[in-house]
């Protein structure tokens, strides 16, 4: 098969392919009614206004910790439920542990 025929076949196949639609960007609904029942309320969203400030602040040091998948899932859920960042919960827990073990 010549290169010209192969190109013609590829072009023909490409022209027969259905076009892929571009996804429509998600826009949150502003008129959604919420229930006042505590079991059906949406979880609070963590305050992320300090996230960027932490990454650029000399008062904070980024670190890595390894958690089991189950503990990470629980921390993430607590973060959403409490409306706190996971790093704030971890910092609070570490500070409490250090206070309890202050002789270390």
N, C-alpha and C positions, 0 to 999 in steps of 0.2 A: 504494500500500500504506500502510495507516495505521501510526502509531507503535506501536499496541497489537499489531498482527499481526507487525510486525518484531520487537518484543520477545519475543513468544511463539515465533517461529521461532528466535531466538537462544538462548532458554532451552532449547528442545527440542534444538537442536544441541549445546549445552553438556552437557546431561544424557546425550547419547549418546556423548560422548567417553570413551575409556577412562581410568581413573585412572592417574596416574604414580606408580610406587612410589618411596618415599624410599630413597636409597641407604643401605646399612648401613655405618657407619664402619669403616675398616680397623683391624684389631688384629693386630700382629705375632705370629707364632707363637713360643712360648717353647721348644717342644720340637723344633725343627728341628735335625737333625744336620748338621754341616759336615765336609767332607773336609779332611784335613791336607795334601793336595797343593797346592803353591803356586799352580798355575794355576787351581785351582777355588775358592780362598778368596775370600770377598767382600772388596771393597776396604775399606780402613780409612776410617772416617768422620772428617772434619775435626773438631777440637776447637772447638766453637762456644761454649764457655764464656766465651771472651774477647771474642766478637763484641759483646755488649751493653756490656761494660766499655770497649771501644774507642770506641763511639759516645758514651759519656757521660764519657770521660776527656779532660781538657785536654791530656794528653800526645800525643793523636792528632789529626790533621787529615784530614777526608774530602776526597778529590780524585777527579777523573774522568780516566781515560785511555782513549784509543781504541786498540783492538787489532783486527787482522784477525780474521775469524771463525775461521780455522784456528788462529791463535795462542791465541785465547781458548779454543777447544776443547781444545788441548794443555795449557794452563794448568789448566783445570778437571779434566782427567783426572789430571794430575800432583798436583793438590791432593787428589783422592780417593785416589790410589795412596799418597801420602806421609802422608795423615792430617793435612794442614796446611790452613790457610785460604789462599785465593788471595792475600789481602792480605799475609799473612806471607811467601809466596814472592816476591811483587812487591817488598816492602820489602827482603828479603834481596838480591835481584838489583840493586836500585837502590843499596843501600849498597855492594855489591861494585863496581859501576860507578863510583860516586863515589870510592871508595878508590883504584881504579886510575887515575882521572883527578883525583887530589888537587890538581894544580896549577891546576885550573879554579876 
